[in-house]
Amino acid sequence: MFAELLCGAVALVLYVNTLGADFCYDDSRAIKTNQDLLPETPWTNIFYDDFWGTLLTHSGSHKSFRPLCTLSFRLNYAVGGLEPLGYHLVNAAFHGAVTVLFTSLARLLLGGGLWSLLAGLLFASHPIHTEAVAGVVGRADEGAALFFLLSLLSYIHHCRLRGRVGGGGWSLLAGRLCASHPIHTEAVAGVVGRADEGAALFFLLSLLSYIHHCRLRGHTGSWRVTAWFICSLGCAACSMLWKELGVTVLAVSALYDICVFHRLKLQQVIELLYKRKNFQLLLNVFLLAAWGVVLLACRFYWMGNKPPNFSNSDNPAADSSSLLTRTLTFFYLPVINYWLLLCPDMLSFDWSMDALPLIRSISDRRNISTVVFYLGLLTLAWFGLWTRHTAKGKETNGKVHHHTNGKNGNSNGHVYQYSNHEHFNNSHCGVESVSAQNGTRKHFESRTPLPTTENVVVFSLGLLSIPFLPATNLFFYVGFVIAERVLYIPSMGFCLLVAVGMRSLYVRLRHRPLRTTLVYCCTVLVLLFSVKTVLRNRDWQNEEMLYKSGIYVNPAKAWGNLGNVLKSQGKMEEAEKAYRNALYYRSNMADMLYNLGLLLQESNKFAEALHYYKLAIGSRPTLASAYLNTGIILMNQGRSDEAKRTFLTCADIPDENLKDPHAHKSSVTSCLYNMGKMLHEQGHQEEALSVFKEAIQKMPRQFAPQSLYNMMGEAYIRLNKLTEAEHWYRESLRAKPDHIPAHLTYGKLLAMTGQKTEAEKYFLKAIQLDPTKGNCYMHYGQFLLEESRLQEAAEMAEKAARLDGGEFDVVFSAAHMLRKQS
């Protein structure tokens, strides 16, 4: 247990410098703008929305159903709001816990000495984990890894407690008779016979489970066998609810059962399938596979039976029309991913767009690395699955342990004998040996020998490859080229491979100085990883440092995001330069064209801003925010007809297949609000009200509606419908109790209806909310003027003119009130 605690402590220490970090990159959308974290949002929404807060069945949803991760964010929010410290603290704690569990797994495979410690320290310190730990959204990978390991360790305990049930020739004969009997024709050939087939399937599953229970009943600790198995299945489901790739633990568990626990080679696996040599193993693998199918079917149904849609910049290869380009590029991507595990020197927050150019021809030199990589994998697989373990001893921590052949008898009239490399004997399983003769049972426990190097290599390759399969574009296209946090679970297999490789080398080195040198090399490797991790954590301190660190890998994305950060800091010239740098590398980025247009608009360069907005719309015709700001500029320039056409075009854009439908709906609502406001100022009150009502219908739940409600009240005032106006003013104040315009307009309404005292309270409340706003004093002064309180009105006028001396209406009204007061 010392090794586990030491590795966990190292994992925590290495990420201490992330505790002062801010939210970065994807954290904003997953946490800061995610409505599912707010207390007023029903907590059940997390089971219907994706990771980013979009309805799962929406066509633009990412389809990332991770309710347990979102729930953890919600708990973080309930405790500390949007304070980043709490989120980073939980992430670091998760990494420490995962490291402890992984070191425990390594101890089961490599023994309790130096090599399991090496595997744990490599995992604790590997720089590839910085994105998963330092980036708050990486908690999905950490949570999935935590339950992944809990599921796998539970299954390993299940295997160690499990007894075996042999099978014989008579059972094979019975199976063949059942498969070929003519009486089954109606049930199979007739479609309605599916009812009988389905009933028979679950009938047999129930019966087999009970038989299995009976076979185990009476053995010491037999109830624990089933408990560990159920625990494993439950943790696998939880892992998938943290992140989708968690379901792959079921395949890894099956691999452990076959290649580590039973130590089968490929030929023996094939014989097992054809000859049904080990019914218990086949049953377990079948149950694991069935549970996986159930989980995936439920998952696919819950997300609307549709795969997600991604933009071509997220995964350029998937958008290529050339089959050759897609094939060569997709084969090459795992090479880069595993190179990052081997040499994590060049890391980036984003690998999309042109960060990795597509491989378009066979002559591309990168294909050589692809061939070498897959040959290396096949060589390792051959070593583990085909090589016979003929050595008299087994490598465990640099020592040699000898063991004898085992035999196992059963009551079916067959006796199986297994050689060293097979190990079907009960002494491997670590459970009681049972003799069925005369109804007696002989109990003994034996030390469980460690798996051979070949076993560990095969298992490590599986742990490296199987959890990575969902990211390979093999089954469906994914929304990224490379994502470092996706390697969090596969890196476990890498760390085991390094440790078992070092152990094998250590055993083969006969001279003590050479062995000492090897240990020092391992130490240096861990130290280098640790230093790189600490330095990489500094890049995740804030968004500015993160985006600057990614310029070398993905200049277009990094410069564009850096421009947003610089703009938020008020560094307009630097931000403009960053946007133009981004467009230099990729000129058709709609977001960057829009952001540059927005910056120019805020700098009062309206003509140039319109130019970039039009380019953004040309690049992405569904970019509603570009239409919104184009319409606002045209409206302010007095080009009302053009503004109206722009607003109407925006309002008609559907929100299907959009990455962020909430932001789109907000922009559409703002378009309708501004068009209604323009109509209101032109005196078309009925038309304005119709547009406002449409805006309310399309308004998303995160939209702040107080200004919209207040304008509806203004329109009803113009139509002399005071009751309706009062209703909407109150709705505005209910939506935002400190909304100053609603206080002023509602005060004017109350004054019109003779409720002078109440009206004055609202005017004074508006002044109290913002004493620096001259407009509040102006409205209160007008009220006082109407009440013939001329001296007070003149004082309010002077304050208004002093605070808002640049506003014509304020200054003119102040002069008017001063003239009235002589």
LOSEPA-537764 format. One line per 2 residues: number of its first residue (from 1); for each residue x, y, z of C-alpha. Coordinates in steps of 0.02 Angstrom, whole numbers. Example, Ala and Ser with C-alpha at 12.3 -4.5 7.8 and 13.67 -1.06 7.14 Angstrom:
BEGIN
1) 615/-225/390 | 684/-53/357
% end
This chain:
BEGIN
1) 0/0/0 | 151/113/22
3) 181/124/-166 | -1/171/-198
5) 1/311/-69 | 170/375/-128
7) 114/384/-310 | -49/468/-260
9) 45/597/-158 | 163/632/-304
11) 12/655/-418 | -62/784/-299
13) 103/877/-274 | 136/893/-460
15) -32/982/-486 | -26/1099/-336
17) 17/1243/-454 | -149/1219/-545
19) -250/1270/-392 | -226/1455/-430
21) -273/1436/-613 | -422/1517/-697
23) -553/1436/-808 | -477/1405/-980
25) -538/1366/-1154 | -684/1241/-1150
27) -713/1276/-965 | -810/1433/-1010
29) -944/1343/-1108 | -953/1189/-996
31) -958/1287/-832 | -973/1477/-843
33) -1115/1481/-971 | -1192/1310/-936
35) -1368/1336/-868 | -1374/1159/-797
37) -1258/1213/-656 | -1376/1348/-591
39) -1482/1310/-437 | -1640/1374/-522
41) -1619/1245/-662 | -1700/1077/-617
43) -1561/954/-578 | -1648/824/-687
45) -1599/927/-840 | -1426/851/-832
47) -1502/686/-890 | -1579/766/-1044
49) -1441/889/-1094 | -1268/856/-1159
51) -1105/904/-1074 | -1120/1083/-1139
53) -1301/1111/-1086 | -1384/1079/-1255
55) -1533/962/-1267 | -1468/790/-1318
57) -1598/765/-1453 | -1559/933/-1533
59) -1477/917/-1705 | -1335/1031/-1651
61) -1297/935/-1491 | -1122/868/-1464
63) -1209/707/-1402 | -1085/698/-1258
65) -1197/625/-1122 | -1095/642/-961
67) -1222/672/-823 | -1109/620/-678
69) -976/744/-731 | -1104/884/-751
71) -1175/837/-580 | -1002/857/-503
73) -988/1031/-583 | -1158/1074/-512
75) -1103/1021/-338 | -946/1127/-360
77) -1056/1275/-407 | -1170/1246/-257
79) -1021/1252/-139 | -913/1388/-214
81) -1004/1466/-361 | -887/1509/-504
83) -730/1515/-397 | -602/1412/-498
85) -507/1349/-344 | -640/1224/-295
87) -651/1151/-470 | -462/1131/-486
89) -450/1056/-312 | -575/921/-356
91) -484/885/-519 | -317/863/-429
93) -400/749/-301 | -474/643/-440
95) -302/624/-520 | -228/570/-353
97) -366/440/-329 | -346/372/-506
99) -158/358/-480 | -183/258/-320
101) -300/137/-408 | -187/120/-559
103) -36/82/-448 | -142/-51/-362
105) -179/-127/-533 | 6/-122/-578
107) 48/-212/-415 | -72/-353/-462
109) 13/-370/-631 | 194/-332/-591
111) 210/-371/-406 | 237/-257/-260
113) 414/-203/-297 | 505/-73/-401
115) 412/-99/-564 | 235/-66/-502
117) 304/89/-417 | 382/143/-582
119) 217/119/-674 | 124/221/-542
121) 252/362/-544 | 249/369/-734
123) 61/387/-732 | 65/516/-592
125) 191/625/-683 | 153/601/-868
127) 136/773/-952 | -2/712/-1068
129) -119/721/-917 | -104/909/-894
131) -253/947/-1004 | -362/821/-911
133) -310/884/-738 | -272/1070/-763
135) -420/1095/-879 | -580/1079/-778
137) -678/994/-918 | -547/855/-911
139) -637/794/-756 | -745/690/-873
141) -592/587/-919 | -534/577/-738
143) -704/520/-676 | -717/392/-816
145) -543/329/-772 | -586/316/-587
147) -737/204/-618 | -645/116/-760
149) -514/57/-636 | -644/18/-502
151) -737/-91/-628 | -578/-177/-687
153) -513/-209/-510 | -684/-276/-459
155) -679/-396/-606 | -503/-452/-561
157) -563/-491/-384 | -711/-583/-459
159) -593/-689/-564 | -483/-730/-416
161) -632/-791/-315 | -719/-881/-456
163) -727/-1071/-467 | -731/-1156/-636
165) -861/-1269/-711 | -800/-1393/-841
167) -894/-1450/-994 | -894/-1616/-1089
169) -942/-1700/-1250 | -1121/-1733/-1196
171) -1155/-1549/-1173 | -1087/-1520/-1349
173) -1205/-1653/-1418 | -1352/-1576/-1328
175) -1309/-1406/-1399 | -1300/-1472/-1576
177) -1467/-1562/-1559 | -1548/-1403/-1495
179) -1474/-1300/-1636 | -1533/-1419/-1775
181) -1703/-1480/-1714 | -1839/-1456/-1850
183) -1970/-1406/-1720 | -1884/-1236/-1710
185) -1923/-1192/-1892 | -2085/-1099/-1855
187) -2007/-996/-1715 | -1855/-946/-1819
189) -1926/-932/-1996 | -2085/-846/-1938
191) -2055/-669/-1883 | -2184/-678/-1744
193) -2083/-822/-1672 | -1963/-692/-1606
195) -2071/-684/-1450 | -2028/-867/-1413
197) -1844/-841/-1456 | -1829/-689/-1343
199) -1918/-777/-1201 | -1803/-928/-1222
201) -1649/-817/-1221 | -1688/-736/-1055
203) -1758/-900/-988 | -1588/-980/-1015
205) -1494/-830/-947 | -1595/-841/-788
207) -1572/-1029/-776 | -1385/-1022/-809
209) -1364/-886/-680 | -1454/-992/-551
211) -1352/-1146/-598 | -1195/-1043/-579
213) -1259/-986/-409 | -1290/-1168/-359
215) -1118/-1223/-415 | -1039/-1087/-309
217) -1155/-1107/-160 | -1070/-1181/-11
219) -897/-1123/-60 | -810/-1004/59
221) -844/-826/3 | -948/-882/-148
223) -1073/-741/-122 | -930/-621/-152
225) -901/-688/-328 | -1069/-626/-389
227) -1055/-466/-288 | -887/-421/-367
229) -956/-458/-541 | -1110/-349/-515
231) -999/-214/-442 | -891/-222/-597
233) -1041/-201/-712 | -1109/-57/-609
235) -943/36/-609 | -931/11/-798
237) -1100/96/-817 | -1043/239/-705
239) -883/256/-805 | -985/276/-964
241) -1093/407/-879 | -935/507/-843
243) -874/491/-1022 | -923/380/-1168
245) -760/284/-1183 | -785/215/-1007
247) -888/72/-1079 | -728/-1/-1154
249) -682/-67/-981 | -795/-216/-1018
251) -684/-266/-1164 | -527/-238/-1060
253) -601/-348/-922 | -636/-487/-1048
255) -457/-471/-1110 | -392/-489/-932
257) -498/-645/-905 | -437/-726/-1066
259) -255/-674/-1078 | -202/-642/-898
261) -312/-747/-785 | -327/-898/-900
263) -165/-858/-994 | -233/-915/-1162
265) -138/-893/-1324 | -226/-854/-1488
267) -236/-1036/-1541 | -312/-1083/-1374
269) -440/-943/-1389 | -494/-1012/-1557
271) -505/-1187/-1486 | -605/-1120/-1340
273) -735/-1047/-1459 | -752/-1206/-1561
275) -736/-1339/-1425 | -821/-1248/-1279
277) -680/-1300/-1164 | -718/-1174/-1028
279) -902/-1136/-1008 | -873/-1017/-861
281) -755/-907/-963 | -873/-904/-1112
283) -1019/-859/-1000 | -925/-715/-919
285) -867/-646/-1085 | -1045/-661/-1152
287) -1115/-569/-1001 | -986/-431/-1019
289) -1026/-413/-1204 | -1214/-415/-1172
291) -1199/-280/-1040 | -1095/-177/-1159
293) -1227/-194/-1295 | -1364/-144/-1173
295) -1267/10/-1115 | -1227/65/-1293
297) -1405/36/-1352 | -1475/139/-1209
299) -1345/273/-1240 | -1387/284/-1426
301) -1574/286/-1392 | -1556/423/-1260
303) -1464/538/-1379 | -1602/527/-1509
305) -1537/382/-1615 | -1429/502/-1715
307) -1240/530/-1716 | -1174/706/-1687
309) -1128/826/-1825 | -962/919/-1824
311) -892/1062/-1927 | -757/1025/-2056
313) -629/1125/-1957 | -651/1011/-1805
315) -601/856/-1905 | -541/904/-2080
317) -504/725/-2132 | -684/672/-2102
319) -741/810/-2220 | -623/756/-2360
321) -706/686/-2515 | -556/572/-2551
323) -563/398/-2477 | -374/384/-2493
325) -348/546/-2395 | -467/493/-2258
327) -390/319/-2243 | -208/375/-2239
329) -243/518/-2118 | -348/413/-1999
331) -213/278/-1996 | -84/412/-1958
333) -176/496/-1814 | -146/354/-1687
335) 39/367/-1728 | 42/549/-1671
337) -62/510/-1518 | 54/372/-1461
339) 207/478/-1503 | 139/608/-1380
341) 138/470/-1248 | 315/421/-1290
343) 383/597/-1311 | 265/730/-1239
345) 374/875/-1292 | 255/973/-1403
347) 82/988/-1323 | -62/1100/-1373
349) -236/1146/-1310 | -307/1117/-1485
351) -255/1011/-1635 | -398/1052/-1754
353) -398/1143/-1922 | -228/1129/-2008
355) -125/1082/-1855 | -95/913/-1938
357) -99/928/-2128 | -196/791/-2217
359) -102/647/-2299 | -161/654/-2479
361) -45/530/-2566 | 49/367/-2541
363) 213/459/-2570 | 194/563/-2411
365) 343/523/-2298 | 231/515/-2146
367) 163/349/-2211 | 331/271/-2165
369) 302/310/-1981 | 127/237/-1997
371) 195/72/-2066 | 332/64/-1933
373) 206/99/-1794 | 84/-37/-1844
375) 224/-162/-1873 | 283/-125/-1696
377) 109/-154/-1626 | 92/-317/-1722
379) 262/-373/-1659 | 212/-342/-1479
381) 46/-429/-1507 | 135/-578/-1584
383) 254/-585/-1436 | 107/-591/-1316
385) -17/-700/-1410 | 90/-823/-1507
387) 250/-842/-1407 | 251/-996/-1297
389) 315/-966/-1120 | 442/-1106/-1111
391) 552/-1037/-974 | 562/-1137/-815
393) 538/-982/-711 | 441/-822/-718
395) 504/-643/-705 | 443/-556/-550
397) 534/-402/-495 | 701/-468/-555
399) 687/-636/-466 | 644/-809/-530
401) 500/-907/-454 | 472/-1088/-506
403) 305/-1172/-510 | 242/-1344/-560
405) 113/-1402/-682 | -63/-1414/-619
407) -206/-1535/-653 | -388/-1515/-624
409) -521/-1647/-624 | -707/-1624/-645
411) -865/-1727/-629 | -907/-1732/-814
413) -798/-1881/-848 | -655/-1778/-922
415) -486/-1736/-853 | -393/-1585/-925
417) -208/-1561/-906 | -126/-1393/-931
419) 55/-1344/-954 | 145/-1198/-875
421) 91/-1069/-1001 | -93/-1113/-990
423) -121/-1111/-801 | -299/-1169/-785
425) -261/-1246/-616 | -351/-1190/-461
427) -190/-1136/-379 | -181/-993/-505
429) -355/-938/-466 | -319/-924/-283
431) -481/-1010/-229 | -525/-1175/-147
433) -491/-1338/-237 | -652/-1438/-235
435) -668/-1626/-245 | -842/-1689/-286
437) -804/-1866/-231 | -915/-1929/-90
439) -987/-1756/-67 | -831/-1693/23
441) -738/-1531/-10 | -554/-1500/23
443) -509/-1317/47 | -342/-1237/25
445) -278/-1070/-30 | -118/-1042/-125
447) -16/-894/-172 | -73/-818/-337
449) 78/-812/-455 | 105/-655/-556
451) 63/-654/-743 | 205/-687/-863
453) 284/-547/-964 | 187/-604/-1118
455) 23/-592/-1022 | 60/-417/-959
457) 114/-359/-1133 | -48/-417/-1212
459) -152/-340/-1073 | -55/-176/-1082
461) -79/-167/-1270 | -265/-193/-1243
463) -271/-60/-1108 | -176/57/-1225
465) -282/23/-1380 | -459/-24/-1331
467) -506/137/-1237 | -432/235/-1383
469) -540/149/-1514 | -687/272/-1500
471) -568/414/-1547 | -500/330/-1703
473) -646/376/-1820 | -663/189/-1852
475) -844/174/-1795 | -900/356/-1814
477) -822/525/-1847 | -767/622/-1694
479) -759/810/-1668 | -571/826/-1649
481) -408/779/-1733 | -308/749/-1574
483) -369/778/-1397 | -235/752/-1264
485) -361/720/-1126 | -429/570/-1224
487) -261/485/-1190 | -288/489/-1001
489) -350/308/-991 | -244/236/-1134
491) -88/306/-1049 | -112/172/-916
493) -70/40/-1045 | 81/141/-1099
495) 146/155/-921 | 125/-33/-895
497) 218/-70/-1058 | 364/39/-1005
499) 370/-41/-833 | 362/-220/-897
501) 491/-179/-1031 | 609/-108/-900
503) 580/-261/-791 | 624/-380/-934
505) 780/-281/-973 | 828/-280/-789
507) 814/-470/-779 | 921/-493/-935
509) 1059/-379/-870 | 1179/-490/-774
511) 1296/-358/-703 | 1244/-257/-553
513) 1313/-89/-619 | 1207/-107/-776
515) 1053/-140/-671 | 1091/10/-563
517) 1111/117/-719 | 941/57/-781
519) 859/106/-616 | 940/278/-628
521) 874/297/-805 | 699/258/-744
523) 719/388/-607 | 778/518/-732
525) 629/479/-843 | 507/508/-699
527) 596/670/-653 | 591/733/-833
529) 406/695/-844 | 378/784/-678
531) 471/941/-731 | 378/946/-897
533) 211/925/-807 | 245/1068/-686
535) 301/1181/-829 | 151/1133/-936
537) 34/1170/-790 | 95/1350/-797
539) 26/1363/-974 | -145/1320/-903
541) -141/1461/-774 | -244/1576/-884
543) -306/1585/-1062 | -175/1709/-1121
545) -31/1593/-1075 | -123/1441/-1142
547) -157/1517/-1313 | 20/1586/-1329
549) 86/1410/-1296 | -18/1341/-1440
551) 36/1463/-1576 | 172/1346/-1639
553) 53/1198/-1660 | -110/1282/-1714
555) -75/1465/-1756 | -246/1505/-1829
557) -344/1445/-1676 | -217/1509/-1550
559) -204/1685/-1623 | -393/1699/-1638
561) -424/1649/-1457 | -280/1758/-1399
563) -365/1905/-1486 | -522/1875/-1381
565) -418/1878/-1221 | -324/2037/-1270
567) -488/2122/-1315 | -563/2078/-1145
569) -409/2160/-1067 | -440/2320/-1166
571) -287/2297/-1276 | -378/2338/-1437
573) -228/2364/-1551 | -146/2201/-1496
575) -312/2110/-1512 | -336/2175/-1690
577) -161/2117/-1735 | -198/1944/-1662
579) -360/1928/-1762 | -271/1977/-1922
581) -133/1850/-1885 | -265/1715/-1865
583) -345/1762/-2031 | -174/1759/-2114
585) -159/1573/-2074 | -342/1532/-2111
587) -438/1668/-2202 | -611/1587/-2199
589) -634/1572/-2010 | -807/1646/-1984
591) -782/1670/-1797 | -622/1769/-1821
593) -699/1876/-1960 | -845/1913/-1845
595) -733/1951/-1695 | -627/2071/-1798
597) -786/2156/-1860 | -848/2173/-1682
599) -685/2251/-1626 | -690/2375/-1771
601) -872/2416/-1731 | -826/2455/-1551
603) -686/2566/-1619 | -817/2662/-1723
605) -744/2596/-1887 | -916/2551/-1951
607) -880/2534/-2137 | -737/2412/-2108
609) -839/2320/-1977 | -981/2295/-2103
611) -854/2224/-2227 | -794/2090/-2105
613) -971/2049/-2049 | -1018/2015/-2231
615) -863/1906/-2252 | -912/1809/-2095
617) -1089/1783/-2161 | -1017/1726/-2327
619) -908/1599/-2238 | -1048/1540/-2123
621) -1224/1593/-2177 | -1297/1533/-2011
623) -1192/1652/-1902 | -1337/1747/-1822
625) -1227/1864/-1719 | -1151/1935/-1880
627) -1326/1976/-1946 | -1369/2056/-1778
629) -1222/2176/-1776 | -1240/2214/-1962
631) -1421/2263/-1931 | -1375/2372/-1781
633) -1246/2469/-1883 | -1369/2494/-2026
635) -1505/2548/-1904 | -1390/2676/-1822
637) -1342/2742/-1994 | -1526/2772/-2035
639) -1533/2633/-2165 | -1693/2563/-2091
641) -1750/2457/-2238 | -1582/2368/-2252
643) -1578/2343/-2064 | -1753/2270/-2065
645) -1709/2148/-2205 | -1553/2094/-2111
647) -1649/2066/-1948 | -1784/1966/-2039
649) -1653/1857/-2125 | -1574/1820/-1957
651) -1743/1778/-1878 | -1776/1647/-2013
653) -1613/1549/-1987 | -1653/1378/-1910
655) -1551/1318/-1762 | -1524/1143/-1832
657) -1348/1068/-1838 | -1273/1218/-1748
659) -1133/1194/-1622 | -1209/1315/-1496
661) -1398/1330/-1523 | -1418/1431/-1362
663) -1304/1570/-1425 | -1392/1565/-1594
665) -1564/1584/-1514 | -1500/1728/-1408
667) -1438/1818/-1564 | -1603/1787/-1654
669) -1698/1856/-1504 | -1585/2009/-1501
671) -1617/2036/-1687 | -1804/2035/-1658
673) -1786/2149/-1508 | -1687/2278/-1607
675) -1807/2269/-1754 | -1955/2294/-1636
677) -1865/2440/-1554 | -1836/2519/-1726
679) -2020/2499/-1772 | -2069/2571/-1602
681) -1963/2727/-1634 | -2041/2743/-1807
683) -2215/2743/-1728 | -2269/2570/-1790
685) -2324/2507/-1620 | -2434/2362/-1673
687) -2300/2293/-1788 | -2171/2318/-1651
689) -2277/2221/-1527 | -2295/2078/-1652
691) -2106/2069/-1670 | -2080/2077/-1480
693) -2202/1932/-1456 | -2107/1829/-1585
695) -1946/1868/-1491 | -2024/1802/-1329
697) -2074/1641/-1417 | -1897/1611/-1484
699) -1808/1670/-1327 | -1693/1537/-1249
701) -1698/1509/-1062 | -1530/1593/-1030
703) -1581/1754/-1121 | -1600/1906/-1006
705) -1776/1968/-1052 | -1791/2127/-947
707) -1756/2249/-1090 | -1875/2157/-1206
709) -2016/2163/-1076 | -1982/2346/-1041
711) -1995/2389/-1228 | -2161/2297/-1237
713) -2223/2408/-1096 | -2163/2562/-1192
715) -2258/2507/-1347 | -2419/2480/-1247
717) -2397/2653/-1168 | -2393/2729/-1343
719) -2555/2636/-1381 | -2628/2701/-1217
721) -2652/2523/-1153 | -2596/2559/-976
723) -2647/2394/-897 | -2544/2292/-1022
725) -2400/2415/-1003 | -2401/2395/-814
727) -2399/2205/-833 | -2242/2206/-940
729) -2154/2334/-831 | -2182/2220/-683
731) -2121/2070/-783 | -1963/2167/-824
733) -1933/2205/-639 | -1970/2025/-593
735) -1841/1965/-719 | -1711/2089/-654
737) -1759/2185/-495 | -1616/2310/-518
739) -1658/2351/-701 | -1648/2542/-702
741) -1745/2578/-865 | -1894/2480/-798
743) -1891/2582/-636 | -1895/2744/-737
745) -2030/2691/-860 | -2139/2613/-725
747) -2120/2771/-621 | -2181/2874/-769
749) -2332/2758/-787 | -2375/2772/-603
751) -2363/2962/-616 | -2482/2958/-765
753) -2609/2856/-666 | -2600/2975/-517
755) -2497/2864/-401 | -2373/3004/-365
757) -2299/2935/-204 | -2265/2764/-280
759) -2194/2845/-437 | -2070/2948/-335
761) -2011/2791/-246 | -1965/2710/-411
763) -1871/2865/-472 | -1773/2873/-309
765) -1739/2685/-318 | -1666/2708/-494
767) -1550/2846/-429 | -1500/2735/-283
769) -1457/2591/-400 | -1338/2700/-503
771) -1301/2874/-430 | -1182/2911/-575
773) -1314/2898/-711 | -1374/3071/-766
775) -1524/2997/-855 | -1601/2946/-687
777) -1589/3126/-620 | -1664/3192/-782
779) -1819/3082/-769 | -1840/3123/-585
781) -1820/3308/-625 | -1957/3299/-756
783) -2071/3217/-627 | -2032/3356/-503
785) -2062/3488/-637 | -2234/3415/-672
787) -2267/3422/-486 | -2215/3608/-486
789) -2071/3571/-369 | -1961/3688/-472
791) -1816/3710/-351 | -1791/3521/-333
793) -1814/3498/-519 | -1676/3626/-553
795) -1557/3534/-435 | -1591/3369/-524
797) -1563/3456/-691 | -1392/3521/-639
799) -1339/3348/-578 | -1399/3267/-739
801) -1305/3390/-848 | -1148/3372/-744
803) -1149/3181/-754 | -1206/3161/-936
805) -1139/3318/-1016 | -1112/3229/-1181
807) -1295/3178/-1201 | -1397/3304/-1300
809) -1567/3253/-1228 | -1503/3263/-1048
811) -1423/3435/-1071 | -1572/3506/-1166
813) -1696/3443/-1034 | -1586/3516/-897
815) -1586/3685/-983 | -1775/3675/-1002
817) -1801/3640/-817 | -1682/3780/-767
819) -1776/3900/-879 | -1940/3849/-796
821) -1863/3886/-628 | -1802/4054/-695
% end
